[in-house]
């Protein structure tokens, strides 16, 4: 529970990260990860 409370304090709603922030020396890498979830119904983008 202590870890949860500590992480809640690190949350910044203006940050692109869920917890914390990007600091000097951090390396951010974008990856293209395919989704393995098959849609059960058509989406807006299927038309």
VEXTOR-40113 format. One record per atom (N, C-alpha, C, O): residue number from 1; x, y, z. Coordinates in steps of 0.2 Angstrom, whole numbers, always signed. Example, Ala and Ser with C-alpha at 12.3 -4.5 7.8 and 13.67 -1.06 7.14 Angstrom:
2
rec num 1 | X +66 | Y -28 | Z +39
rec num 1 | X +62 | Y -22 | Z +39
rec num 1 | X +66 | Y -16 | Z +39
rec num 1 | X +71 | Y -17 | Z +42
rec num 2 | X +64 | Y -11 | Z +35
rec num 2 | X +68 | Y -5 | Z +36
rec num 2 | X +64 | Y +0 | Z +39
rec num 2 | X +67 | Y +6 | Z +40
END
This chain:
47
rec num 1 | X +4 | Y -6 | Z +0
rec num 1 | X +0 | Y +0 | Z +0
rec num 1 | X +4 | Y +6 | Z +0
rec num 1 | X +2 | Y +11 | Z -3
rec num 2 | X +10 | Y +6 | Z +3
rec num 2 | X +15 | Y +12 | Z +3
rec num 2 | X +17 | Y +13 | Z -4
rec num 2 | X +18 | Y +19 | Z -5
rec num 3 | X +18 | Y +8 | Z -8
rec num 3 | X +21 | Y +9 | Z -15
rec num 3 | X +15 | Y +13 | Z -19
rec num 3 | X +17 | Y +17 | Z -23
rec num 4 | X +9 | Y +11 | Z -18
rec num 4 | X +3 | Y +14 | Z -21
rec num 4 | X +3 | Y +21 | Z -20
rec num 4 | X +2 | Y +25 | Z -24
rec num 5 | X +3 | Y +23 | Z -13
rec num 5 | X +3 | Y +30 | Z -11
rec num 5 | X +9 | Y +34 | Z -14
rec num 5 | X +8 | Y +40 | Z -16
rec num 6 | X +15 | Y +31 | Z -14
rec num 6 | X +21 | Y +35 | Z -17
rec num 6 | X +20 | Y +36 | Z -24
rec num 6 | X +21 | Y +41 | Z -26
rec num 7 | X +17 | Y +31 | Z -28
rec num 7 | X +16 | Y +32 | Z -35
rec num 7 | X +11 | Y +37 | Z -36
rec num 7 | X +11 | Y +40 | Z -41
rec num 8 | X +6 | Y +37 | Z -32
rec num 8 | X +0 | Y +42 | Z -33
rec num 8 | X +3 | Y +49 | Z -33
rec num 8 | X +1 | Y +53 | Z -36
rec num 9 | X +8 | Y +50 | Z -28
rec num 9 | X +11 | Y +57 | Z -27
rec num 9 | X +15 | Y +58 | Z -33
rec num 9 | X +16 | Y +64 | Z -35
rec num 10 | X +18 | Y +53 | Z -37
rec num 10 | X +22 | Y +55 | Z -43
rec num 10 | X +18 | Y +56 | Z -49
rec num 10 | X +21 | Y +58 | Z -54
rec num 11 | X +11 | Y +55 | Z -49
rec num 11 | X +7 | Y +56 | Z -55
rec num 11 | X +7 | Y +63 | Z -57
rec num 11 | X +5 | Y +67 | Z -53
rec num 12 | X +8 | Y +65 | Z -63
rec num 12 | X +7 | Y +72 | Z -66
rec num 12 | X +2 | Y +71 | Z -72
rec num 12 | X +4 | Y +68 | Z -77
rec num 13 | X -4 | Y +74 | Z -71
rec num 13 | X -9 | Y +74 | Z -77
rec num 13 | X -6 | Y +77 | Z -83
rec num 13 | X -9 | Y +76 | Z -88
rec num 14 | X -1 | Y +81 | Z -83
rec num 14 | X +1 | Y +85 | Z -89
rec num 14 | X +7 | Y +81 | Z -92
rec num 14 | X +10 | Y +83 | Z -97
rec num 15 | X +9 | Y +76 | Z -89
rec num 15 | X +15 | Y +72 | Z -91
rec num 15 | X +12 | Y +67 | Z -96
rec num 15 | X +7 | Y +64 | Z -95
rec num 16 | X +16 | Y +65 | Z -101
rec num 16 | X +14 | Y +60 | Z -106
rec num 16 | X +15 | Y +53 | Z -103
rec num 16 | X +13 | Y +48 | Z -106
rec num 17 | X +19 | Y +52 | Z -97
rec num 17 | X +20 | Y +46 | Z -93
rec num 17 | X +14 | Y +45 | Z -88
rec num 17 | X +11 | Y +50 | Z -86
rec num 18 | X +13 | Y +39 | Z -87
rec num 18 | X +8 | Y +38 | Z -81
rec num 18 | X +10 | Y +40 | Z -75
rec num 18 | X +6 | Y +43 | Z -71
rec num 19 | X +16 | Y +38 | Z -73
rec num 19 | X +19 | Y +40 | Z -67
rec num 19 | X +26 | Y +43 | Z -68
rec num 19 | X +30 | Y +41 | Z -72
rec num 20 | X +27 | Y +49 | Z -64
rec num 20 | X +34 | Y +52 | Z -65
rec num 20 | X +34 | Y +56 | Z -71
rec num 20 | X +29 | Y +59 | Z -74
rec num 21 | X +40 | Y +58 | Z -73
rec num 21 | X +42 | Y +62 | Z -78
rec num 21 | X +48 | Y +60 | Z -82
rec num 21 | X +52 | Y +57 | Z -79
rec num 22 | X +49 | Y +63 | Z -88
rec num 22 | X +56 | Y +61 | Z -91
rec num 22 | X +61 | Y +66 | Z -88
rec num 22 | X +60 | Y +72 | Z -88
rec num 23 | X +67 | Y +63 | Z -86
rec num 23 | X +72 | Y +67 | Z -83
rec num 23 | X +78 | Y +67 | Z -88
rec num 23 | X +78 | Y +62 | Z -93
rec num 24 | X +83 | Y +71 | Z -87
rec num 24 | X +89 | Y +71 | Z -91
rec num 24 | X +92 | Y +64 | Z -90
rec num 24 | X +93 | Y +61 | Z -85
rec num 25 | X +94 | Y +62 | Z -96
rec num 25 | X +98 | Y +55 | Z -96
rec num 25 | X +93 | Y +49 | Z -97
rec num 25 | X +95 | Y +44 | Z -99
rec num 26 | X +87 | Y +51 | Z -97
rec num 26 | X +82 | Y +45 | Z -98
rec num 26 | X +81 | Y +44 | Z -106
rec num 26 | X +82 | Y +49 | Z -110
rec num 27 | X +80 | Y +38 | Z -108
rec num 27 | X +80 | Y +37 | Z -115
rec num 27 | X +73 | Y +34 | Z -116
rec num 27 | X +70 | Y +29 | Z -113
rec num 28 | X +69 | Y +38 | Z -121
rec num 28 | X +62 | Y +36 | Z -122
rec num 28 | X +62 | Y +33 | Z -129
rec num 28 | X +64 | Y +37 | Z -134
rec num 29 | X +59 | Y +27 | Z -130
rec num 29 | X +59 | Y +24 | Z -136
rec num 29 | X +52 | Y +22 | Z -138
rec num 29 | X +49 | Y +19 | Z -134
rec num 30 | X +50 | Y +24 | Z -144
rec num 30 | X +43 | Y +22 | Z -146
rec num 30 | X +44 | Y +16 | Z -150
rec num 30 | X +48 | Y +15 | Z -154
rec num 31 | X +39 | Y +11 | Z -149
rec num 31 | X +39 | Y +5 | Z -152
rec num 31 | X +32 | Y +4 | Z -155
rec num 31 | X +27 | Y +6 | Z -153
rec num 32 | X +32 | Y +0 | Z -161
rec num 32 | X +26 | Y -1 | Z -164
rec num 32 | X +24 | Y -8 | Z -162
rec num 32 | X +26 | Y -13 | Z -165
rec num 33 | X +20 | Y -9 | Z -157
rec num 33 | X +17 | Y -15 | Z -154
rec num 33 | X +11 | Y -17 | Z -157
rec num 33 | X +6 | Y -13 | Z -155
rec num 34 | X +10 | Y -22 | Z -161
rec num 34 | X +3 | Y -24 | Z -164
rec num 34 | X -1 | Y -26 | Z -158
rec num 34 | X +1 | Y -29 | Z -153
rec num 35 | X -8 | Y -25 | Z -159
rec num 35 | X -13 | Y -27 | Z -155
rec num 35 | X -15 | Y -34 | Z -157
rec num 35 | X -16 | Y -36 | Z -163
rec num 36 | X -15 | Y -39 | Z -152
rec num 36 | X -17 | Y -45 | Z -153
rec num 36 | X -25 | Y -46 | Z -151
rec num 36 | X -27 | Y -52 | Z -151
rec num 37 | X -28 | Y -41 | Z -150
rec num 37 | X -35 | Y -41 | Z -148
rec num 37 | X -39 | Y -41 | Z -155
rec num 37 | X -38 | Y -36 | Z -158
rec num 38 | X -43 | Y -45 | Z -156
rec num 38 | X -48 | Y -45 | Z -162
rec num 38 | X -54 | Y -41 | Z -160
rec num 38 | X -57 | Y -43 | Z -155
rec num 39 | X -56 | Y -36 | Z -164
rec num 39 | X -62 | Y -33 | Z -163
rec num 39 | X -68 | Y -37 | Z -163
rec num 39 | X -69 | Y -41 | Z -168
rec num 40 | X -73 | Y -37 | Z -159
rec num 40 | X -79 | Y -41 | Z -159
rec num 40 | X -84 | Y -37 | Z -163
rec num 40 | X -89 | Y -40 | Z -165
rec num 41 | X -83 | Y -31 | Z -164
rec num 41 | X -88 | Y -27 | Z -168
rec num 41 | X -84 | Y -22 | Z -172
rec num 41 | X -79 | Y -20 | Z -171
rec num 42 | X -87 | Y -20 | Z -178
rec num 42 | X -84 | Y -15 | Z -182
rec num 42 | X -83 | Y -8 | Z -178
rec num 42 | X -87 | Y -7 | Z -174
rec num 43 | X -78 | Y -5 | Z -180
rec num 43 | X -76 | Y +2 | Z -177
rec num 43 | X -78 | Y +7 | Z -182
rec num 43 | X -79 | Y +6 | Z -187
rec num 44 | X -77 | Y +13 | Z -180
rec num 44 | X -78 | Y +19 | Z -184
rec num 44 | X -73 | Y +19 | Z -190
rec num 44 | X -75 | Y +21 | Z -195
rec num 45 | X -67 | Y +16 | Z -189
rec num 45 | X -62 | Y +17 | Z -194
rec num 45 | X -63 | Y +11 | Z -199
rec num 45 | X -59 | Y +11 | Z -204
rec num 46 | X -68 | Y +6 | Z -198
rec num 46 | X -69 | Y +1 | Z -203
rec num 46 | X -73 | Y +3 | Z -209
rec num 46 | X -73 | Y -1 | Z -214
rec num 47 | X -76 | Y +9 | Z -209
rec num 47 | X -80 | Y +11 | Z -214
rec num 47 | X -76 | Y +16 | Z -219
rec num 47 | X -79 | Y +18 | Z -224
END
